[in-house]
Amino acid sequence: MKKRQIDQWAENLPAAAQEWLDGREVEEVECVISDFAGIARGKVMPARKFIDTKRSFLPVSIFYQTITGEYSDYDTEESWTERDMVLVPDLETAVASPWADDVTVQIIHDMETLDGDPVPLSPRYVLKRILNLYKRKGWEPVAAPELEFYLTKPNIDPDFPLEPPVGRSGRQGAGRQSYSIAAIDEYTAVIDTIYDFAEAQGIEIDTIIQEGGAGQIEINLNHGNPLLLADQVFFFKRTVREAALRHNCYATFMAKPIENEPGSAMHIHQSVVDRKTGNNIFSNADDSPSELFHWFIGGQQQYLTSVISLLAPYVNSYRRLVPGISAPINLEWGYDNRSTGLRIPTSGPEARRVENRVVGMDTNPYLALAACLACGYLGMTRKIEPREAVSGDAYSLPHALPREMFEGLKQLDRYKEVRKVLGEEFCNMYQHTKFREFEDYLKVISPWEREHLLLNV
């Protein structure tokens, strides 16, 4: 009887999961949510228990943890009671865990209070808040992320710098090989496994290219609903790591993992369509750019600095945002201009969009998409005009982005309207958690300090 229950339940899973199962019985279910860092947290249970369980719980304190596992010193009742929150499965997100030894399915969960209200600290809910604002206006945002990451040799001792992996030629990867097919072929085994895992999960890869860094890969996903894309990026990071480990290397999504090599970004292409007609509201009937298009850019220019801590969440993130290494240093915009923070790619009017090039690959995809779309929404609803487009070298213009983590976190206090749309409770908790993380970082003495200060000061 139990087996029949599992079979009936599996018949209601998404098509990709059913295809991967191919008649096999689900043995385990991973109940996962995203914390602030984008790490998958949750529970693993036998499929029989998952089906029988009426309610499952996790403590709210998972949103108090820094990347090091320490807890924020947030002085509220919840900080010491660690109240339980209810895990609510979103069965439409169910995908395979193709690397698992058992037949395992991953399911993303939302979090609710015991009274059935959404937990405002949940990154997935923060994105849902922003998408609901668009829905009330009759708009539907469309997003397409570009995912950059490095493959490296295993790094057992963190005191040693990362090195590119050895490819099929027996040599380590070399940098500055952008768009090289031969460079991609060096890591065919890893890439083939990524493709296999992605196909098993129903994740559609658009393109894959060699980026400028040694062992640096870019994979683009097809455009679509921002929540769906955030779920895919959340799954995809784990997918790439698991594929790399299969071939004795690491995959890292750090914004700046290797000195003197380019950083890794998650460029986000953004457009908005009318929910009724499906038409791109960034274009007028005569195919010219609309006022809403310019106001969206104006909102990004006005507010993105205030949410930089969501787009560049770690001390390492700001090592990428410096002049001369293919990352933006300001929020100027321009047509087909990769030196600007906001680029307008070449396209027809139906695909007119804004590419945000500020976002680092180390970000939480739910929070990054929420922050970017929130800024565009405020620009459109407040009719904020952008500055003139830049046609020349935007790197030659002043550095207008925060230079380090502490400054970036303080920027979140700049605009009440930004905190309101993201959620005041979320903003408070996020800042407290990240400030604790920054203080932990200050306790660490780096090799640079030992090299230059030990005998010279």
TORPA-849205 format. One record per residue (C-alpha): x, y, z; residue in one letter. Coordinates in Angstrom, 2 decimals. Layout:
residues N
((X,Y,Z),"a")
...
END
This chain:
residues 457
((0.00,0.00,0.00),"m")
((2.82,2.38,0.88),"k")
((4.53,1.73,-2.44),"k")
((1.30,2.56,-4.28),"r")
((1.05,5.83,-2.34),"q")
((4.58,6.76,-3.43),"i")
((3.79,5.87,-7.04),"d")
((0.62,7.98,-7.00),"q")
((2.51,10.90,-5.47),"w")
((5.28,10.62,-8.06),"a")
((2.71,10.76,-10.87),"e")
((1.97,14.37,-9.86),"n")
((5.60,15.51,-10.01),"l")
((6.82,17.75,-12.87),"p")
((7.44,16.02,-16.20),"a")
((11.24,16.24,-15.95),"a")
((11.22,14.46,-12.59),"a")
((8.87,11.74,-13.87),"q")
((11.01,11.22,-16.96),"e")
((14.14,10.85,-14.83),"w")
((12.39,8.41,-12.48),"l")
((11.32,6.27,-15.46),"d")
((9.13,4.10,-13.27),"g")
((11.55,3.89,-10.34),"r")
((10.24,4.46,-6.84),"e")
((11.37,7.61,-5.07),"v")
((13.41,6.56,-2.05),"e")
((14.35,9.89,-0.45),"e")
((13.12,13.47,-0.53),"v")
((15.32,16.49,0.21),"e")
((13.21,19.29,1.69),"c")
((15.26,22.42,1.04),"v")
((15.06,26.17,1.45),"i")
((17.57,28.93,0.72),"s")
((19.20,30.84,3.56),"d")
((20.64,34.36,3.13),"f")
((23.80,32.98,1.53),"a")
((21.86,30.84,-0.94),"g")
((22.96,27.64,0.81),"i")
((20.44,24.79,0.69),"a")
((19.25,24.01,4.20),"r")
((16.55,21.60,5.27),"g")
((15.85,17.94,5.92),"k")
((16.24,14.63,4.13),"v")
((13.61,11.95,4.77),"m")
((12.35,8.71,3.26),"p")
((9.66,9.28,0.63),"a")
((7.14,7.36,2.77),"r")
((7.70,9.73,5.68),"k")
((7.48,12.80,3.42),"f")
((4.10,11.67,2.09),"i")
((2.73,10.87,5.56),"d")
((4.06,13.98,7.31),"t")
((1.35,16.59,7.81),"k")
((3.74,19.39,8.82),"r")
((7.51,19.67,9.00),"s")
((9.47,22.38,10.79),"f")
((12.74,24.30,10.80),"l")
((13.83,26.97,13.31),"p")
((13.77,30.59,12.16),"v")
((17.39,30.85,13.36),"s")
((18.66,29.50,10.04),"i")
((18.30,33.09,8.82),"f")
((20.53,34.28,11.68),"y")
((23.58,32.39,10.44),"q")
((26.55,33.98,8.72),"t")
((28.57,32.24,6.00),"i")
((30.90,30.94,8.74),"t")
((28.03,29.34,10.66),"g")
((28.11,31.90,13.46),"e")
((24.86,33.52,14.63),"y")
((23.92,37.17,14.43),"s")
((23.68,38.98,17.75),"d")
((20.13,40.10,17.07),"y")
((18.46,40.99,20.37),"d")
((14.91,39.70,19.93),"t")
((12.88,36.97,21.53),"e")
((13.36,34.80,18.46),"e")
((17.13,34.91,18.90),"s")
((16.91,32.71,21.97),"w")
((13.58,30.88,21.57),"t")
((14.42,29.72,18.00),"e")
((10.76,29.35,17.11),"r")
((9.76,26.70,14.61),"d")
((8.58,27.70,11.14),"m")
((6.48,25.43,8.93),"v")
((7.99,24.00,5.73),"l")
((5.51,24.19,2.86),"v")
((6.54,22.14,-0.21),"p")
((6.23,23.67,-3.67),"d")
((5.82,20.45,-5.64),"l")
((6.26,22.30,-8.95),"e")
((9.94,22.72,-8.01),"t")
((10.59,18.99,-7.57),"a")
((13.68,17.89,-9.47),"v")
((16.06,14.95,-9.42),"a")
((19.22,14.70,-7.35),"s")
((21.03,12.72,-10.07),"p")
((24.30,12.51,-8.12),"w")
((22.70,10.81,-5.09),"a")
((23.28,7.12,-4.40),"d")
((19.57,6.57,-3.75),"d")
((16.68,7.65,-6.00),"v")
((16.30,11.12,-4.56),"t")
((14.13,14.14,-5.35),"v")
((14.79,17.72,-4.22),"q")
((11.82,19.97,-3.43),"i")
((12.07,23.68,-2.63),"i")
((9.89,24.71,0.30),"h")
((8.42,28.01,1.36),"d")
((8.33,28.93,5.04),"m")
((5.28,29.99,7.01),"e")
((4.60,30.82,10.63),"t")
((2.47,28.49,12.71),"l")
((-0.44,30.81,11.86),"d")
((0.09,30.34,8.12),"g")
((1.72,33.68,7.32),"d")
((4.79,33.89,5.06),"p")
((8.11,34.24,6.88),"v")
((9.41,37.67,5.79),"p")
((13.05,36.63,6.25),"l")
((12.85,33.95,3.57),"s")
((14.74,35.06,0.42),"p")
((12.22,33.27,-1.80),"r")
((9.41,35.21,-0.16),"y")
((11.29,38.50,-0.60),"v")
((11.33,37.86,-4.36),"l")
((7.65,36.91,-4.30),"k")
((6.88,40.24,-2.60),"r")
((8.47,42.14,-5.48),"i")
((6.77,40.00,-8.14),"l")
((3.42,40.71,-6.49),"n")
((4.06,44.45,-6.79),"l")
((4.53,44.00,-10.54),"y")
((1.41,41.83,-10.73),"k")
((-0.75,44.54,-9.16),"r")
((0.37,46.91,-11.91),"k")
((-0.51,44.38,-14.61),"g")
((3.18,43.76,-15.35),"w")
((5.23,40.59,-15.48),"e")
((9.03,40.79,-15.31),"p")
((11.20,38.50,-17.40),"v")
((14.78,37.62,-16.43),"a")
((17.73,35.77,-17.90),"a")
((20.84,35.13,-15.76),"p")
((24.37,34.53,-17.01),"e")
((26.32,32.31,-14.61),"l")
((30.10,32.59,-14.37),"e")
((32.24,30.30,-12.23),"f")
((35.72,28.85,-11.96),"y")
((36.87,25.26,-12.05),"l")
((39.94,24.81,-9.85),"t")
((42.24,22.12,-8.53),"k")
((41.12,20.82,-5.12),"p")
((42.14,23.33,-2.46),"n")
((42.63,21.45,0.79),"i")
((44.57,24.18,2.63),"d")
((42.89,27.62,2.43),"p")
((46.25,29.32,3.10),"d")
((47.29,28.41,-0.45),"f")
((45.90,30.26,-3.50),"p")
((43.58,28.56,-5.95),"l")
((45.01,27.04,-9.13),"e")
((43.31,26.17,-12.43),"p")
((42.59,22.46,-12.90),"p")
((44.50,20.23,-15.24),"v")
((42.57,19.70,-18.47),"g")
((42.50,16.74,-20.82),"r")
((45.78,17.92,-22.41),"s")
((47.54,17.42,-19.08),"g")
((48.18,21.17,-18.72),"r")
((46.62,23.71,-16.40),"q")
((44.16,26.18,-17.91),"g")
((45.47,29.56,-19.04),"a")
((43.65,32.88,-18.70),"g")
((42.60,35.36,-21.39),"r")
((41.10,32.65,-23.59),"q")
((37.65,34.21,-23.93),"s")
((35.27,32.33,-26.25),"y")
((37.92,29.71,-27.02),"s")
((36.34,26.41,-28.08),"i")
((39.60,24.61,-27.39),"a")
((39.61,25.95,-23.81),"a")
((36.10,24.57,-23.25),"i")
((37.18,21.22,-24.70),"d")
((39.85,21.01,-21.99),"e")
((37.07,20.44,-19.46),"y")
((34.72,18.36,-21.62),"t")
((34.29,15.68,-18.97),"a")
((33.05,18.15,-16.34),"v")
((30.84,20.01,-18.80),"i")
((29.28,16.80,-20.09),"d")
((28.39,15.85,-16.53),"t")
((26.89,19.31,-15.94),"i")
((24.75,18.82,-19.04),"y")
((23.66,15.35,-17.88),"d")
((22.73,16.58,-14.39),"f")
((20.94,19.65,-15.78),"a")
((18.94,17.54,-18.24),"e")
((17.91,15.19,-15.43),"a")
((16.55,18.21,-13.55),"q")
((14.79,19.78,-16.51),"g")
((17.11,22.82,-16.49),"i")
((17.54,24.17,-20.01),"e")
((21.02,25.49,-20.75),"i")
((21.08,28.18,-23.45),"d")
((24.81,28.52,-24.14),"t")
((28.18,27.72,-22.62),"i")
((31.37,29.68,-23.24),"i")
((34.93,29.99,-21.98),"q")
((35.32,33.25,-20.06),"e")
((38.48,35.32,-19.63),"g")
((39.87,33.64,-16.52),"g")
((41.89,30.45,-16.30),"a")
((39.31,27.69,-15.90),"g")
((36.46,30.22,-15.92),"q")
((33.20,29.08,-17.54),"i")
((29.98,30.93,-18.32),"e")
((26.66,29.14,-18.67),"i")
((23.51,31.00,-19.68),"n")
((19.99,29.90,-18.85),"l")
((16.92,30.59,-20.97),"n")
((14.89,33.68,-20.07),"h")
((11.66,33.32,-18.13),"g")
((9.80,33.96,-14.90),"n")
((12.19,35.38,-12.26),"p")
((11.03,32.99,-9.53),"l")
((11.52,30.00,-11.81),"l")
((14.97,31.27,-12.83),"l")
((15.97,31.92,-9.19),"a")
((14.94,28.35,-8.33),"d")
((17.02,27.07,-11.25),"q")
((20.12,29.05,-10.22),"v")
((19.67,27.82,-6.65),"f")
((19.64,24.22,-7.91),"f")
((22.27,24.85,-10.58),"f")
((25.01,25.97,-8.20),"k")
((24.80,22.68,-6.37),"r")
((24.62,20.84,-9.68),"t")
((27.88,22.38,-10.93),"v")
((29.68,21.67,-7.65),"r")
((28.59,18.04,-7.70),"e")
((29.65,17.66,-11.35),"a")
((33.08,19.12,-10.59),"a")
((33.63,16.81,-7.63),"l")
((32.93,13.84,-9.91),"r")
((36.08,14.85,-11.81),"h")
((38.40,15.70,-8.91),"n")
((38.09,19.47,-9.11),"c")
((36.20,22.25,-7.38),"y")
((33.64,24.66,-8.79),"a")
((33.60,28.03,-7.05),"t")
((31.15,30.89,-7.36),"f")
((33.29,33.36,-5.42),"m")
((33.20,36.80,-7.01),"a")
((37.01,37.02,-7.08),"k")
((38.62,33.65,-6.38),"p")
((42.02,34.12,-8.09),"i")
((44.36,37.11,-8.04),"e")
((45.02,38.82,-11.39),"n")
((42.13,36.96,-13.02),"e")
((38.68,38.39,-13.85),"p")
((35.90,38.06,-11.31),"g")
((32.75,36.02,-11.73),"s")
((29.46,37.83,-12.30),"a")
((25.83,36.90,-12.57),"m")
((24.71,39.37,-15.23),"h")
((20.92,39.67,-15.13),"i")
((18.93,40.57,-18.25),"h")
((15.64,42.22,-17.28),"q")
((12.53,43.15,-19.23),"s")
((8.85,43.57,-18.39),"v")
((5.78,42.49,-20.35),"v")
((2.14,43.44,-20.09),"d")
((0.30,40.56,-18.37),"r")
((-2.71,40.82,-20.68),"k")
((-1.07,41.37,-24.07),"t")
((2.37,39.84,-23.52),"g")
((3.92,42.91,-25.16),"n")
((7.23,44.29,-23.92),"n")
((6.38,47.51,-22.08),"i")
((9.91,48.81,-22.72),"f")
((8.89,49.42,-26.36),"s")
((6.23,51.73,-27.82),"n")
((3.86,50.75,-30.63),"a")
((6.25,52.39,-33.11),"d")
((9.14,50.25,-31.72),"d")
((10.83,53.21,-30.00),"s")
((11.99,52.98,-26.36),"p")
((9.14,53.75,-23.96),"s")
((9.06,56.07,-20.97),"e")
((8.77,52.98,-18.75),"l")
((12.04,51.70,-20.22),"f")
((13.84,54.92,-19.31),"h")
((12.19,55.08,-15.89),"w")
((13.27,51.47,-15.20),"f")
((16.86,52.49,-15.95),"i")
((16.41,55.61,-13.81),"g")
((15.30,53.47,-10.88),"g")
((18.31,51.20,-11.28),"q")
((20.63,54.22,-11.29),"q")
((18.89,55.77,-8.28),"q")
((18.58,52.75,-6.04),"y")
((21.01,49.96,-6.96),"l")
((23.76,51.38,-4.78),"t")
((21.43,51.10,-1.77),"s")
((21.01,47.34,-2.38),"v")
((24.63,46.66,-3.30),"i")
((24.98,44.47,-0.20),"s")
((22.51,42.02,-1.77),"l")
((24.36,42.05,-5.10),"l")
((27.87,42.00,-3.56),"a")
((27.31,40.25,-0.21),"p")
((30.86,39.46,1.00),"y")
((34.18,41.16,1.60),"v")
((35.50,39.28,-1.42),"n")
((32.72,40.67,-3.64),"s")
((34.24,44.14,-3.76),"y")
((37.58,42.82,-5.04),"r")
((35.75,42.23,-8.33),"r")
((34.31,45.76,-8.62),"l")
((37.56,47.56,-9.37),"v")
((38.80,49.30,-12.55),"p")
((40.46,47.40,-15.36),"g")
((39.19,43.83,-14.94),"i")
((35.92,43.69,-16.90),"s")
((33.61,44.64,-14.04),"a")
((31.63,47.89,-13.70),"p")
((32.58,50.64,-11.29),"i")
((29.48,52.80,-11.71),"n")
((25.83,52.71,-12.78),"l")
((26.05,54.47,-16.12),"e")
((24.06,52.97,-18.98),"w")
((24.69,52.60,-22.68),"g")
((23.72,50.75,-25.82),"y")
((25.84,47.63,-26.37),"d")
((28.49,49.09,-24.05),"n")
((30.11,46.52,-21.76),"r")
((32.00,49.15,-19.77),"s")
((28.74,50.39,-18.21),"t")
((27.04,48.88,-15.17),"g")
((23.74,48.88,-17.09),"l")
((24.05,47.66,-20.67),"r")
((21.32,47.66,-23.31),"i")
((22.06,44.65,-25.53),"p")
((21.46,44.69,-29.26),"t")
((17.93,43.37,-29.87),"s")
((14.64,43.95,-31.60),"g")
((11.96,46.03,-29.84),"p")
((10.15,42.90,-28.61),"e")
((13.29,41.86,-26.70),"a")
((14.37,45.30,-25.44),"r")
((15.96,44.74,-22.05),"r")
((18.41,46.02,-19.44),"v")
((21.46,43.95,-18.50),"e")
((22.65,44.56,-14.96),"n")
((26.40,43.81,-14.93),"r")
((27.01,44.74,-11.27),"v")
((25.72,41.52,-9.70),"v")
((28.35,39.04,-8.48),"g")
((28.01,35.28,-8.88),"m")
((28.35,34.90,-5.10),"d")
((24.92,36.43,-4.57),"t")
((21.74,34.71,-3.45),"n")
((19.71,34.51,-6.70),"p")
((16.40,35.26,-4.98),"y")
((17.75,38.37,-3.30),"l")
((19.64,39.58,-6.37),"a")
((16.59,39.35,-8.61),"l")
((14.38,40.89,-5.93),"a")
((16.78,43.82,-5.45),"a")
((17.22,44.53,-9.17),"c")
((13.52,44.30,-9.97),"l")
((12.63,46.40,-6.91),"a")
((14.85,49.22,-8.15),"c")
((13.29,49.06,-11.61),"g")
((9.79,48.99,-10.13),"y")
((10.44,52.08,-8.02),"l")
((11.88,53.84,-11.04),"g")
((8.78,53.12,-13.13),"m")
((6.26,53.99,-10.43),"t")
((8.13,57.16,-9.40),"r")
((8.95,58.14,-13.00),"k")
((12.67,58.59,-12.37),"i")
((14.56,59.84,-15.41),"e")
((17.98,58.31,-16.09),"p")
((21.15,60.19,-16.86),"r")
((22.24,60.47,-20.47),"e")
((23.48,57.24,-22.05),"a")
((27.25,56.77,-22.21),"v")
((28.72,55.88,-25.59),"s")
((32.39,55.95,-24.59),"g")
((34.50,54.31,-21.90),"d")
((32.53,54.24,-18.63),"a")
((35.63,52.95,-16.82),"y")
((37.14,56.42,-17.24),"s")
((34.27,57.95,-15.23),"l")
((34.32,58.24,-11.43),"p")
((34.08,55.11,-9.29),"h")
((30.52,55.40,-7.95),"a")
((29.98,52.01,-6.27),"l")
((30.86,51.26,-2.63),"p")
((34.40,49.96,-2.22),"r")
((33.91,47.56,0.67),"e")
((31.33,45.50,2.55),"m")
((30.73,47.78,5.56),"f")
((29.99,50.76,3.34),"e")
((27.72,48.62,1.18),"g")
((25.69,47.44,4.18),"l")
((25.21,51.01,5.40),"k")
((23.77,51.93,2.01),"q")
((20.71,49.81,2.78),"l")
((19.60,52.60,5.16),"d")
((19.47,55.26,2.40),"r")
((15.92,54.89,1.07),"y")
((12.83,54.07,3.10),"k")
((10.98,53.10,-0.08),"e")
((13.54,50.38,-0.83),"v")
((13.31,48.93,2.67),"r")
((9.51,49.01,2.45),"k")
((9.27,46.97,-0.75),"v")
((11.91,44.44,0.38),"l")
((10.44,44.25,3.88),"g")
((11.70,46.10,6.94),"e")
((12.10,42.95,9.02),"e")
((14.16,41.30,6.30),"f")
((16.41,44.37,5.88),"c")
((17.07,44.57,9.62),"n")
((17.94,40.90,9.94),"m")
((20.06,40.90,6.80),"y")
((22.12,43.85,8.02),"q")
((22.62,42.38,11.49),"h")
((23.74,39.06,10.07),"t")
((26.12,40.58,7.52),"k")
((27.62,43.05,10.02),"f")
((28.44,40.07,12.26),"r")
((30.07,38.42,9.27),"e")
((32.13,41.53,8.58),"f")
((33.29,41.68,12.20),"e")
((34.38,38.03,12.01),"d")
((36.42,38.88,8.91),"y")
((38.21,41.71,10.74),"l")
((39.56,39.18,13.24),"k")
((41.53,37.39,10.50),"v")
((45.12,38.42,9.71),"i")
((45.79,38.02,5.98),"s")
((48.99,36.93,4.18),"p")
((49.23,40.46,2.71),"w")
((49.51,41.92,6.22),"e")
((52.19,39.43,7.23),"r")
((54.12,40.01,4.01),"e")
((54.12,43.82,4.03),"h")
((53.72,44.80,7.68),"l")
((55.49,42.12,9.70),"l")
((59.03,43.50,9.30),"l")
((58.37,46.94,7.84),"n")
((56.25,48.84,10.35),"v")
END
